[in-house]
Amino acid sequence: MSTAQQAAMIYHSVAITAQRLRDPAAEAAALCNLGWARYQAGEYADAGELKERALALFEEAGDLWGQANTLHVMAYARRMTKGHAEALGLGERALALYKQLGDRLGEANVLGGF
């Protein structure tokens, strides 16, 4: 079993536990990480769906930092799979949130990716 597959199993378990505890921010973080593990395993469609679910949960929880980070990861993944126009839109959304939060490192990381 690859490292990405092992990580995916762990993040899946964490997401289920967070859902049972009714903790949308923790569930969102686990889903975003699970999405990244699936992306690393080459499962791009599943990874995108998991990140979309994570973003919706972060929005529901009002977690701006979680939203910004998820959008940033989504932008990176889209860019790497040749979805440049969509990646730019996601990156711009992440950048706006990082600016709102005063997170200069987050801003720099988004800008450095483009």
Secondary structure, DSSP 8 states (H G I E B T S, - for coil): --HHHHHHHHHHHHHHHHHHTT-HHHHHHHHHHHHHHHHHTT-HHHHHHHHHHHHHHHHHHT-HHHHHHHHHHHHHHHHHTT-HHHHHHHHHHHHHHHHHHT-HHHHHHHHHT-
